[in-house]
Amino acid sequence: MSISEADWTPLSERLRPKEFDDIVGQEHLTGKKGIIRGAVDSGKLFSMILYGPPGTGKTTIGEIIRSKLGNDYHFEFFSASLQGTADLKKHFAHGERLKRVGQQLVLFVDEIHRLNKSQQDVFLPVTEKGIIILIGATTENPSFEVNPALLSRCRLVILKGLKDSDISALLNKALEKDLILKESGVTVDGEVIEVIAQSSGGDARIALNLLDTLVESAAALDKPVLDLEVMNELSVLPAGRYTKKGEEHYDIVSAFIKSLRGSDPDAALYYMLRMLEGGEDPKFIARRMVIFSSEDIGLSDPMALVIANAAFQAVNNVGLPECILNLSEAAIYLSVATKSNRTYLAMVKAQEKVKTTPNLEIPLKLRNPVTKMMKELGYGKGYNYPHNSGGFSREYYLPEPIKEEVFYVPGNSGKEKFLFERLRSLWKGMKNYPEEE
């Protein structure tokens, strides 16, 4: 393709892979041992449903399959968003004619989820009889959007979401290979590549076309270097786009935590969903809530840690998009829970004492007399088993020089109010708890 022909062609089309080796992020499908590549190379193509996020290579895989098939196959495209059942029947009739002369129709159906269940039913007899080999592409979960009967006749092939590193590799390859980008005279800073990769949401098409627009705009303004300053000046990132590397990442996370701490479930949900919509890893959000449950709620509501940890497990077990509901439940609970930072303050105070007194001797009565010699030296002597005294024995456990230290002073909210009264009663005259808290 000459430069004049390519001027109006999007970068994503100019760089559409022509070989399986050129596809990134789908090694399990298109690598040397990939199932799709193996099927094409062996001439044993099968009906399949390609399921994956936008811009991960579904259409590209279809194009490469078409280029690799021999004369025994005839490949045709069908767009479920633009065509209907009547068009499908024309393809099926063509498939029957091809079958009679020893050829096989391969029908690529883009956005197969847009066909209703009745329309999908028309595929059943033609796939069952081998009149067509169906390759359906969808961004929606086939378990919900594809008829079970049709799904049972196809192999479900899952494309992985592209990582930021995959997108960055594509963008760097574009800068090396694309003639228009090279002749623009614009040098692209590595940080710009990172931000584009993050802002693309794992969609290679968006990332490549965004790079194309940025380079073209920088060249038009006679900017020889496209760095973060120039990129921000051009302001071509999609509105509301969230990048995990940018300042907005820290701003929204901060707003989310402060909303939880401020007992505002509405604001907490809003900021959490903005992060998720922008492509934030749900595990990151879940981890922050686990930390928050101990740092800002603590023993005023011990269930907070249980709820937060359960949400983290749900993220691992369920995944997106369903785990958003679990995260929302946890965010609301943490928002409305009573708040206390006394666990955190106790930890900090104890850490400081450990740093200043790291080698204080453990009281002999607390040491375990595992040998005869240790017993003779007094290990374990004088230790009172609390369960023999109603569950509590009035004696010191800290090393002698700091035996009366108090690190944890419960607050007066939630369950901590009860804990404060209990500890003050247990240790009266031995530890210096305030009279009222």
Buried (B, 14 or more C-beta within 10 A) or exposed (E): EEEEEBEEBBBBEBBBBEEBEBBBBBBBBBBEEBBBBBBBEEEEBBBBBBBBBEBBBBBBBBBBBBEBBEEEBBBBBBEBEEBEEEEBEEBBEBBEEBBEEEBBBBBBBBBBBBBEEEBBBBBBEBBEEEBBBBBBBBBEEBEEBBBEBBBEBBEBBBBBBBEBEBBBBBBBBBBEEBEBBEEBEBBBBEEBBBBBBBBBBBBBBBBBBBBBBBBBBBBEEEBEEBBBEBBEEBEEBEEEBBBBBBEBBEEBBEBBBBBBBEBBBEBBBBBBBBBBEBBBEBEEBBBBBBBBBBBBBBBBBBBBBEBBBBBBEBBEEBEEEEBBEBBBBBBBBBBEBBBBBBBBBBBEBEEEBEEEEEEBEEBBBBBEBEEEEBEEEEBBEEBEEEEEEEEEEEBBEBBEEEBEBBBBBBBBBBBBBEBBBEBBEEBEEEBEBEEEB
